[in-house]
Amino acid sequence: MMLRRFMNGFWISMVIVGSVVSIGGYGVVEAKDMQTTKVSGEIQQNAEEFIQNLGNRAIEVIKRSGITEKEVQQEFCSLLKENFAVESIAKYSLGKNFRLLSEEEKKDFVECFEKMLVRFYSSRFSEYNSAKFEVVADHSKKRTDKKALINSKVTISSTKDKKNKEIFIKWTVFLSKGSLKIYDVAISDVSISNVQRSEFMSQISKKGLKRFLADFRKKYGQNEEQKQ
């Protein structure tokens, strides 16, 4: 699947920074929907520190010895809820279809969507435990008055060929209701949320919305006790 092929490569970087897919391509999110505040130079600096801190926290989880798979998922779930606009991410992934859902269906979909993200990324922790994450400050680039754009770099050491691999990531951070939240992540200028949305739209086109939701709930609606 297109999404899985892209996400497999994206995992290397996202595991360092909280393992989440984010909302929309640049310019997709309307400020009126997010209740944002204009981005000042101070907020831009705070956003850079926010992203760097998130990366450092994720690295601590990755390198922690003796941590179980369940604990890994719990840690990443906390990072997800704390730093990303999960509901907006889920809403964007369904596009106009989200408005067709009942309130109960919307809540259920968001919960399943969150479990999908946590499950996908946490299962790949052990594969990338020697990476380094750093924010690359670049104040020469023009920013809009609605968001802070943060550049970062993930460096992965390879013990096999002794060559480092670098991945460059762009973040869109909004100040929403007094808190910084991540709404977009792009690797090589490709928005991860746009890939997710494209995959969902393709499935809905083939199955229909109701069948898509049923299959999605069946796959990601189970809790740990039910899976066991």
TORLUMZA-302785 format. One line per field, with one value per residue (C-alpha): residue number from 0; x, y, z. Coordinates in Angstrom, 3 decimals. Example, Ala and Ser with C-alpha at 12.3 -4.5 7.8 and 13.67 -1.06 7.14 Angstrom:
BEGIN
seq: (0, 1)
c1: (12.300, 13.670)
c2: (-4.500, -1.060)
c3: (7.800, 7.140)
//
This chain:
BEGIN
seq: (0, 1, 2, 3, 4, 5, 6, 7, 8, 9, 10, 11, 12, 13, 14, 15, 16, 17, 18, 19, 20, 21, 22, 23, 24, 25, 26, 27, 28, 29, 30, 31, 32, 33, 34, 35, 36, 37, 38, 39, 40, 41, 42, 43, 44, 45, 46, 47, 48, 49, 50, 51, 52, 53, 54, 55, 56, 57, 58, 59, 60, 61, 62, 63, 64, 65, 66, 67, 68, 69, 70, 71, 72, 73, 74, 75, 76, 77, 78, 79, 80, 81, 82, 83, 84, 85, 86, 87, 88, 89, 90, 91, 92, 93, 94, 95, 96, 97, 98, 99, 100, 101, 102, 103, 104, 105, 106, 107, 108, 109, 110, 111, 112, 113, 114, 115, 116, 117, 118, 119, 120, 121, 122, 123, 124, 125, 126, 127, 128, 129, 130, 131, 132, 133, 134, 135, 136, 137, 138, 139, 140, 141, 142, 143, 144, 145, 146, 147, 148, 149, 150, 151, 152, 153, 154, 155, 156, 157, 158, 159, 160, 161, 162, 163, 164, 165, 166, 167, 168, 169, 170, 171, 172, 173, 174, 175, 176, 177, 178, 179, 180, 181, 182, 183, 184, 185, 186, 187, 188, 189, 190, 191, 192, 193, 194, 195, 196, 197, 198, 199, 200, 201, 202, 203, 204, 205, 206, 207, 208, 209, 210, 211, 212, 213, 214, 215, 216, 217, 218, 219, 220, 221, 222, 223, 224, 225, 226, 227)
c1: (0.000, 1.151, 0.717, 2.647, 5.575, 5.866, 5.326, 8.000, 10.562, 8.968, 9.147, 12.865, 12.338, 8.976, 10.084, 12.537, 9.962, 6.901, 5.750, 2.747, 1.265, 0.135, -2.537, -2.685, -0.280, 1.103, -1.687, -4.437, -5.325, -7.425, -6.468, -10.119, -10.561, -7.554, -8.137, -4.505, -2.514, -0.094, 3.432, 6.001, 9.758, 9.465, 6.896, 9.108, 11.941, 9.619, 8.418, 11.988, 12.578, 9.248, 10.257, 13.759, 12.356, 9.905, 12.757, 14.831, 11.940, 11.282, 14.956, 14.866, 12.027, 13.825, 17.043, 15.459, 16.548, 14.062, 11.000, 8.165, 6.138, 3.093, 5.093, 6.471, 2.944, 1.851, 4.792, 4.148, 0.449, 1.250, 3.561, 0.890, -1.881, 0.320, 1.976, -0.186, -3.644, -4.960, -8.611, -7.760, -5.458, -8.219, -10.745, -8.510, -7.818, -11.514, -12.056, -15.699, -16.727, -16.039, -19.018, -21.308, -20.595, -22.689, -21.072, -20.616, -19.032, -16.678, -15.504, -15.067, -13.088, -10.726, -10.047, -9.350, -7.193, -5.062, -4.615, -3.602, -0.819, 0.468, 0.400, 2.129, 5.017, 5.620, 6.098, 9.220, 11.065, 13.869, 14.829, 16.072, 17.731, 20.942, 19.470, 20.189, 17.575, 18.303, 16.446, 18.132, 17.396, 16.923, 15.440, 16.187, 13.098, 9.887, 7.144, 3.474, 1.650, -0.308, 2.345, 5.951, 7.900, 10.610, 13.385, 15.003, 17.384, 17.562, 20.952, 21.003, 24.236, 24.751, 27.001, 26.784, 28.382, 29.578, 27.773, 25.336, 21.971, 20.367, 16.652, 15.364, 11.947, 9.797, 7.276, 4.304, 3.551, 0.568, -0.136, -3.635, -5.563, -2.336, -0.444, 1.908, 0.582, 1.985, -0.327, 1.955, 5.122, 6.756, 9.695, 11.248, 8.255, 5.792, 3.032, 2.436, -1.173, -1.841, -0.594, -2.852, -5.828, -5.210, -5.138, -8.394, -10.123, -9.075, -10.501, -13.749, -14.133, -13.874, -15.800, -18.083, -17.888, -19.844, -17.830, -14.569, -15.517, -16.560, -13.290, -11.268, -13.053, -12.567, -8.839, -8.060, -10.991, -9.876, -8.190, -5.295, -7.507, -9.685, -6.648, -5.395)
c2: (0.000, 3.512, 4.664, 1.766, 2.131, 5.813, 5.394, 2.719, 5.264, 8.010, 5.894, 6.463, 10.118, 10.041, 7.536, 10.199, 12.939, 11.362, 8.985, 10.726, 11.745, 15.351, 17.491, 18.676, 19.992, 23.456, 25.938, 23.323, 24.186, 27.302, 29.535, 30.142, 26.414, 26.200, 29.416, 30.322, 33.310, 35.270, 33.905, 36.308, 35.863, 34.656, 32.025, 30.881, 30.331, 28.577, 26.323, 25.308, 24.448, 22.610, 20.371, 19.774, 18.818, 16.422, 14.761, 14.436, 12.872, 10.331, 9.377, 8.727, 6.270, 4.526, 4.036, 3.105, -0.381, -2.991, -1.184, -3.449, -3.127, -2.049, 0.639, 1.846, 2.261, 4.096, 6.495, 7.269, 7.641, 10.293, 12.126, 11.954, 13.421, 16.077, 17.469, 16.782, 17.916, 14.351, 15.191, 17.614, 15.028, 12.432, 14.948, 15.930, 12.323, 11.788, 15.125, 16.043, 12.540, 13.451, 15.831, 12.969, 11.044, 11.158, 12.502, 8.953, 7.860, 10.840, 10.028, 6.367, 7.142, 9.531, 6.921, 4.226, 6.623, 7.328, 3.602, 3.086, 5.639, 4.372, 0.732, 1.354, 3.385, 1.656, -1.676, -0.307, 1.074, -1.451, -0.832, 2.725, 3.247, 4.956, 8.090, 11.711, 14.440, 18.152, 21.305, 23.287, 26.934, 28.985, 32.411, 33.624, 31.896, 33.893, 32.625, 33.505, 35.223, 32.060, 29.407, 28.652, 26.503, 24.420, 22.609, 19.574, 16.776, 13.129, 11.460, 7.677, 5.823, 2.594, -0.054, -2.068, 0.319, 2.946, 5.695, 8.128, 8.773, 12.190, 12.892, 16.465, 17.203, 20.331, 20.988, 23.329, 24.432, 26.566, 28.358, 27.088, 28.054, 29.004, 25.801, 24.838, 22.002, 20.230, 20.228, 19.180, 17.228, 16.998, 14.952, 16.064, 18.438, 15.532, 15.907, 12.702, 13.627, 14.082, 10.541, 9.280, 11.166, 9.846, 6.285, 6.733, 8.369, 5.454, 2.920, 4.860, 5.102, 1.321, 0.252, 3.115, 5.132, 2.750, -0.301, 1.614, 2.686, -0.839, -2.324, 0.442, -0.096, -3.849, -3.449, -0.634, -0.497, -3.403, -2.696, -4.739, -7.069, -7.870, -8.592, -11.079)
c3: (0.000, -0.786, 2.796, 4.316, 1.910, 2.705, 6.430, 6.711, 5.592, 7.654, 10.812, 11.189, 11.876, 13.603, 16.241, 17.382, 17.668, 19.138, 16.431, 15.067, 11.814, 11.756, 10.204, 6.625, 4.052, 4.610, 4.046, 4.495, 8.073, 8.428, 11.332, 12.223, 12.826, 15.129, 17.107, 16.645, 17.758, 15.582, 15.734, 17.132, 17.207, 20.781, 19.847, 16.982, 19.428, 21.863, 19.045, 18.255, 21.901, 21.956, 19.035, 20.413, 23.806, 22.188, 20.328, 23.484, 25.384, 22.643, 22.545, 26.280, 25.733, 22.893, 24.849, 28.159, 29.181, 30.287, 28.955, 27.823, 24.624, 26.604, 28.393, 25.061, 23.712, 26.838, 26.599, 22.947, 23.570, 26.177, 23.764, 21.102, 23.243, 24.775, 21.666, 18.607, 17.551, 17.388, 16.799, 14.003, 12.454, 12.434, 11.117, 8.235, 7.321, 6.536, 4.812, 4.271, 5.335, 8.951, 8.937, 7.930, 11.134, 14.267, 17.426, 18.688, 15.395, 15.437, 18.947, 18.077, 14.932, 16.730, 19.418, 16.817, 14.815, 17.868, 18.544, 14.923, 15.218, 18.546, 17.479, 14.160, 15.495, 18.823, 17.055, 15.376, 18.403, 18.516, 14.892, 15.378, 18.729, 17.634, 16.071, 16.926, 16.600, 16.390, 15.442, 12.679, 13.370, 10.203, 10.847, 7.339, 5.958, 5.979, 8.244, 8.155, 11.002, 11.761, 12.281, 13.128, 10.679, 12.294, 10.433, 12.000, 11.166, 12.191, 11.932, 11.957, 12.589, 10.707, 12.235, 9.030, 6.526, 9.054, 7.155, 8.705, 7.100, 7.435, 7.157, 7.070, 8.536, 8.498, 11.258, 11.344, 14.892, 15.903, 19.143, 19.867, 22.981, 24.741, 23.917, 21.107, 18.970, 15.923, 12.906, 10.087, 9.463, 6.054, 4.876, 1.602, 1.347, 1.382, 3.961, 5.884, 6.590, 2.890, 2.289, 5.099, 3.720, 0.209, 1.526, 3.449, 0.490, -1.703, 0.754, 1.173, -2.580, -2.866, 0.230, 1.086, 4.313, 6.539, 5.529, 5.907, 9.435, 10.379, 9.134, 10.795, 14.100, 13.886, 13.348, 15.771, 18.178, 20.302, 23.598, 24.907, 26.925, 23.889, 21.744, 24.294)
//
